[in-house]
Amino acid sequence: VWGYDHLGDSRLVDACIQRLRAKVENAPATPRYVQTVRGFGYRFGPL
């Protein structure tokens, strides 16, 4: 639809992580389960 030159929204993953944290975390501002790993991405922990 948009063609090959369309890069999309680079904040889409951030928005999804924010919504996920709002659902699973007691305090989304200080996440315990959905953690950001700088330079890599995200991880789910602690188990």
N, C-alpha and C positions, 0 to 999 in steps of 0.2 A: 504494500500500500504506500509506504513512505519512500521506498527505493533504498538502494545500498548506501547512500550517503547519509542516511538518518542514523544518528548515534543514540537516540533515545534520551531518557532522563537519567543522569548519573546519580541522582539522589533517590532512585526507586528502592534500592536495597536498604538504604538508611531509613526510609519511611516504613518499610515492612518490618524492619528490626524494631523500630519505635513502637509500632502497633503490637508486635509480639511481646515486647517487654511490658507494655501496659496490661496485657492479659495474664502473664505468668509471674511477674515480679510483685512482691509486696511494696517495694519502693523503687519504681522504675528509674529514678534519678541516680540511684546507687545500685546498679544491677548486680545480682548474685548468680543468676543462672545463665543468662545470655550475655556473654562477656566479649568485649572487643579485644582482639589481639592485633596490636599495631603492626602494620606492614604485612599482615597475613589475611585477616578477615574477622570472623566471629567463631565462637565455640560455645557449646552448651556444657555447663558444669556448675557446681560440683555434683558428682553423682552420689 
